[in-house]
Structures are given as C-alpha cells and as structure tokens.
Amino acid sequence: MKAYGRDVWNYALFLTRSRELADDIAQDVFVKVYEKLYSYRGESSVRTWLLAITRNTALDAMRSSWLRRVMLLPQRLLTTDIHPSAEREALDRELVHESWSIVLDLPAKLREVLLLSAHHGLQMKEIAQMLGVSEGTVKSRLFRAREQASRRFKQLDESAAYGEEEWT
C-alpha cells in the first residue's frame, strides 16, 4: 500500500471521477490483493497487476452504480514560484482545468491508454495485457488520443489568440 497506494487511488479516481468512489475502490483493491496474494503469478510487474485489479474493480463499480457524471476536481500545477501571485494561481488552475477537460472529453478507450502511458509510465505490452487487446491496438489508441488532444489544445490556443486580438 505504501509503494502503490497513490497510483491505485489516482487510477481509480481517473476512471470513476469521484473521490469517494476512488477511496472505496482503492480499499477494495488492497483487500482483494491481501486475500489473493498467492494468485500473483509474476507475469507482469506488481504495479501493472495492481492497476489491472483497480481497473476491473472500478469497471464493476461503474456497472453497478448510478454514477455517470463527470466531476472535475481542482488541480494545481507545480510552479517554481515560492509565493505565486493570485493571478498566477488562477491561471494555473484554469490551465489544469482545461487540460483535464480535454483529456476527459476523449472517448474512454483513448483516455485510458493515454493515462496508463503518460501518467503511469506503462509500456505498450503491459497496457495491452492489462486491457486485453493487442499492442497494435494500444499504439493506435494512443496515437489517436494524442492527436485528438493536440487538436483540441490547438483550437484553444487559436480561440485564445483570437480573443486577445479583439481587445488589443
């Protein structure tokens, strides 16, 4: 739990978009692991095994739950400022909010491979095993996720630049 608890909780939060549900899922995952530790076959890393259990537990919870809404949680960017200004903090929060909005607007299959690759640093082979798809499928989904997110970021930049030109 000390080594992987944060990863399990963050992944559960990403999948469910609910802090409370992520808490429950993380607890369930570690109870399952404690009860079934003997079933670990060593075919993947412990981290990958835990994330796979987290994914399955979250999907089970989502199937049986009424939870269907997206809840964006405020995030903070890490800055090098010791005491950032209120304006800087507000801009950072807005940037993080927009970034998460773009990622969360991606289709679930694309969103998931992007998180597993970018945030958790899993290799294509590990993601493929975890999701039960081929490596080619993972590569394709990751490419499409990056492409769609990039296109949305570009649209935001262009609309922000257009808005600035109107006022100057």
Buried (B, 14 or more C-beta within 10 A) or exposed (E): BEEBEEBBBBBBBBBBBBEEBBEBBBBBBBEBBEEEEEEEEEEBEEBBBBBBBBBEBBEEBBEEEEBEEEEEEEEEEEEEEEEBEEEEBEEBBEEBBBBBEBBBEBEEBBBBBBBBBBEBEBBBEBBBBBBEBEBEBBBBBBEBBBEBBEEBEEEBEEEEEEEEEEEE
